Amino acid sequence: MDTSVHPLNPGSAVPTGSAVPGVGAAVREQSESSLTQSQVDYLDLIRAVAANLVVLEHISRIFNTSAKIEFGTLGVTIFFILSGFLIFMSAYRRLGSPRVEFFNFMAERTARIFVPYIPALIVVTAINAFVDIGHWGLPGVNTGPAAFFANLFMLQDYPVFQALTHLPGKIDFHLRAYNGAEQLWTIPIEYWLYTSFALVMFCFFKRERINGWVVAIAAMVSTPVVIWNSFAGVGDDLSLIWILGALIGYLWVTKIQMIDRPRLVGSALIVFGVIGVAGRIMQRGFSPYEFQTTVFICCMIVGGLLFVRRPVWPAAFGQFAGFLASYSYSLYLVHNVILIFFGVKLSAQLGSFAPWVAFIAAHAVAYTIYILFERHHKKVARYLKAQIARTRGV
């Protein structure tokens, strides 16, 4: 769902990347201030695990395994919590800057999301064009030029298009994530949350003077997505989950990180979170999108952050977690169509090994996209910022 914490990535030798775009770079930016190296390693580990939880759920569905736990839903919830948490801290430290930061922030977030996203979308489209993988996903338009450009411009599942679908006639305006890549539905939510958040932080709180047309257009496009996904959408309330993560980010930089006995408080938060999640499971089953469950998951994540303030594992383990996290955003973007390809075309030949081979192939393709594209997002961001500065005459 930037973990760049993708992806889920808003330096140090810590690799960046994510299943939540925007978050990995954010981990690095904060590592010199409010996060220790051990905490950076911990967040790397979480986002690597979260990305693979999504992969495991999709394997269970595509290969009809017996797993029933909503691994992918949990992964997406974790991505959005971490994204709100770290993107808030990334923006917060810019509030004291004398420069106009709105454009720099959006250039970095745009590069972070789109640099691996466009190649992954092309891979998905190409597989659909040359291989008959069948129809996947929810009802709606998810193949062809309209779906491709909707995905390219972050308009899949856009609320206005969903409303137009209810007009009289036979035209289906509900444009979905591209066929075989259903997980892409989370990416526009993430991107338009960034946009709305940047408007609030830099135009309202920092009082930056930005062209009125830029503000109006950004607000008109992003606001419907944020509002709709606060009570509806595929994930029911992902906007609220992201905002909860941002609120925890605020509390972290102003209060939590200065706690005197971090391991004691961290342990208490972890226990409280575990008891809370267990209670929600007994009451209504496991539903990570459910807001109370999300609150308890946040308690466990923050508790872990406090507990690992000081090193708790060898440096080599942290480096390994960083490696797995570095390409987790690319893995999130491309894994599903690779799994489907193996499930539809090669499952009979590979037999019981098919899920394992598909899992390894998804990681290999994702790492290739990371090497070729994702790891270069900062260069693209610098280029975009230079072009913006030139246009604005800065």
N, C-alpha and C positions, 0 to 999 in steps of 0.2 A: 501498500500500500503501500530520504531521503529519509535503511535505515540506513541518499545520502542521506546514517543517521547516517534508508534513503531516503528510504528510501525515502524499506522501506524503504541534502547534506550541507546544512548550515547546522599556528601550525606546529613543530615537532615532527618526528618521523612516523607519525601515526597515519596509516593508509586511510584514504577516504573512499566512500562509496555507500550505497544503501539500497534497501528495499523501499525506503521512504526517501525520495529525492530531497536533497537539501540538508539532510541531517548529519552526514559524515563530516562535511566541512565544518558544520556547527560544533561538532565534538572537538575538532582541532582548534577552532577559534577560541573556545572556552578553556582549553587545557592549560593555558597560561594564566588563567584568572581563577575561575570558580570550580574547575575540575582538575583533580590530580591525575597522574598517568594511570594509576590503578582504576580510577573511575572511568577514564576513557576506554581502557581495556574492557571494563565491565559492560559499558554501553555497546562496544564493538561486539562482544559476545552475545548480548541480547538481540541485536539486530541481525546477526548471522543466524541465530537460532530461529528468530521470527520469520526470516525469509524461507528457511527450510521447513518450517511448520506449514507454510502455504504450499510448498512443493509437495509435502507429504499428504496433505488433504487432497490435492489434485491427483496424485498417484492413486489414492484410495478410490476416488470416483472413477477415474479413467480405466483402471485395471480391476475394478470391482473387488477390492480387498475388504477385509472385515472391519477395518477401523471405522468407528462411529463418532469419535470426538471431533469437534469443530476446530481442528488445528489451524486452518487457514483464517477463520474468523478471529481467533486469538492472535495470530500473527499480524493481521491488519490493525486490530485494536492497539497492539503494542507499537506498531509503526506510527500511528496517529498520536499516541501519547508522547512518544519520543520526539516526533516532529514538532508538536506544539511547544514542548519543553525547551528544545534546543534552538528552534528558530526564534522563540522569544528572547533567549539570552543573546543570540546573534544580533538581533535588532536593538536590544536594550543598551548594549555597549556603544551603539552608534548615536544614541540620543545626545551625547555631549559633544559630538563632532560639529565643527563650524561649517562643514560642507553640507550640500544638499545630498542626502543619503538615499532618498527614495529610489532614484534611478540606478544607483550602484547596487542596492539591495535586490531590485528586480532583475538587473542584468545577471547577477550571480545566481539567483534562483532559476531564472530562465535557462541559463547555460547548464546548470546542474541537472535540470529535468530533461531538457531536449537533446543534449549531446548524445546520450545513449538511447533515448526514447525513439528518435527518428530512425536510426538503424534497426532497432528492434521491431518497429512497426513495419519497416520494409521487409524484414525477414518473415514476419507473420504474413504479410500480404503475398509475398512470393510463394510461400508454402501453400497458401490457399489457391493461388493461381495455377500451380503446376501439380498439385497433389489433391486428390479427392479425400478430404479428411471428414466429410460429413458436416452436419449443422450442429453447432454448439452454442450454448448461451440462452438467454431469455428471449422471449418473442420481441421482434423488432428488426430493423435494418442493420445487419452487421457484416455485409460484404458489398463490394462494388465501390465506385468512385465516391458516392455520398458518404458512405461509412468511413472510407479512408480519410477524406478531408475533414470529416467531423472529428475523427481520432487525432488527426494531425494538429488541429487547432483547439484541442481540448474541449470539444463540444459534445462528446458522447454522453448520453443521459442528461443533456441540458434541460432544465425544467421547462423553459419556454417551448422547446420542441415536444416535450411530453404533453404539454397542454394542447398544442396544435393537433396532436393525434386524435383528440376527442372531437374535433370539428367534423361536420357532416362530409361524407366522401370516402374514397377508398385509399387516399394517400396516407402512408404510414410515415410520420415525421419522427418517430422514436428511433433515433440513431444510437446504436449500442457500441460497446467495445468490439473490436474487430474479431471475426470468427476464429475461435481457437485461442484467443487471448483475453478471456473474460475478465481477468484480473486488472486489465487496464481501466476499468471503471473507476478505480480509486485515484488515478493520477490527476484528472481534471479537478476533482474535489480538492486535492492537495494544492494544486497550482492556484486555483481561484481563492483558496483560503490565504495563501501567501499574499495575493494581490490585495484582498480586503484588509488583511492585517497590516500590510505596508502603508495603506492609506490611513489607517487609524493611528499607527505609531508615528509616522513621519509628517502627515498633514495635520493631524489633530493635536497630538502630544508635542511633537517637535516644532510644529507650526512652520514647516517648510513652504516656501512659495513655489507652487508648481502650476503649470499651465492648466487653466480651468477645464479645457477640453480633455486633457489627459485624465484628470481626476474624474470627470463626468463619465467618460467612456469606460474607464477601469471599474468604477463603481457600478455602472449599469450592467456590465457583463458579469462581474464577480458576485455581486450581492444576491441575485436569485439562487446561485449555487449554494452559498453559505446558508441562507435561510432554509431552503428546501431540505438540505442535508442535516439540518438541526432537528428535524422531526420525521423525516421520510427518507427516500432514496433507498438504494439496495442495502446500505448499512444502517438504516434507520436514523442514526444520530451522530454520524462521524464528525460533523462540525462541532458539536458539543464536546466530543471526546478530544478533539484537537484543542479546543479552547481550554478544557480542563488541563491538558498538558502545558499550555501556555501559562495558565494560572500557577501551576506548580513551579514553572520556570521563574516566575516573578517571586514566589515565596522562597525559592532556592537562593536567588541572588540577593535577596533582602534579609532573609531570616535563617533558613534551614542550614545553609552551609556553615554557619557560624556556631552551630550547636556545640557545647563543650564536651559532651560524652556521646560522640557519634555512633559508636558500636552498640551502646545500650539502647539509644533511641532507635537506631536502625533495626536492631533485633526485635524491639517492641512493635515497630511498624510492620515488619515481615510477618510476625505471628498474628497480628491483628488482621492483616490482609488475607492470610491463609484461612483463618477462621471465617472471615467474611465471605470469601469465595466459596468455601465449603458450605456455609449456611445458604447462600443463594442457589447452589447446585441442589441441595436437598429440598429447597422450597419450590424451584421452578426449572430445574435442569441447568445444564451449562450453556450460558448465552453471553459470550464476551461483549457483544454490542450493548447489552443491557447496562444502563448507566450506573446503577449501584455496583454491579460487578466490576465495571471499569474503575470506579473509585477504589475498590479493594485492590485491584491490580496495580493501580498507581501507588498505593501504600507499600506494596511489595517492592516495586521498582525503586522508589525513593529510599526505602529502608535498605535495600541492597547498595545503593549509592553511598549512603552514610557508612555502612558496614565496611566497605572496601576503600574508605578514604586512604588508609595506609595499605601498602602492598600485602596481598594475601596469596599470591601465586608467583611462580617463576616468571622472569621476563620473557622467556621463550613461549610460554602459554599466551601471554598478552600479544606477542607478535603473531602467533598462529590465529588468534581471534581476530586480529586486525586484518590478516590476509583473507579470512573467510568473509569478513564484513566488507572488504574493499570492493568486491564485485556483486554484493548482495542485491543492489538495485537492478543491475543488468539481469541477474538471476530471476528476480521478481518479474521483470518485463517479458522475458522470452521463454521461461521454463514451460508454460502450459502447452504452447503449440508444439514444442519438442516432445513432450510427454504424449500428446495426442497422436503425433506422427508415429511414434513407436507403438502406441496402443492399437492404432488402426491398421498400420501397414506391416508391422514386424512382430506383433505379439505371438502369432501362431508359430513363427519360426523360432523365436527365442524362448517360448514356453514360460516357465516360472522365473526365468532370469530377466524377463522383459522389464519389469518395474525397476530392477537394479541398473540395468543397462541404460534405461531411459533417464534415470536419476543422474547417472554419471555423464551422459550426453548433454543433459540440460546444464549441468555445471560447466562442462567444457565449452559449450556455445556461449554461455554467459561470460565466462572468463575471457574468451576471444573478443567479445564485444567490449568488455572492460579494457583490454589491452589496446584495441584499435581505436576506441572512441571515449569511453567513460572517463578514463584517467586524465584526459586532456581538457576536461570541462573548465578548469581554471584559466587555461590559455584563451579559450573562447570567451570567458567572462571578461578577461582583461581587454580583449579586442572590442567587445560590445561596450564596455565602459569608456574606452577611448573614443569610439564613434559617437557615443552619446555626448561626451564632453565636448567634442569638436562641433557637433550640431548645436549644442546649447551655448557655445562660445566660452566655455569655462577654461 
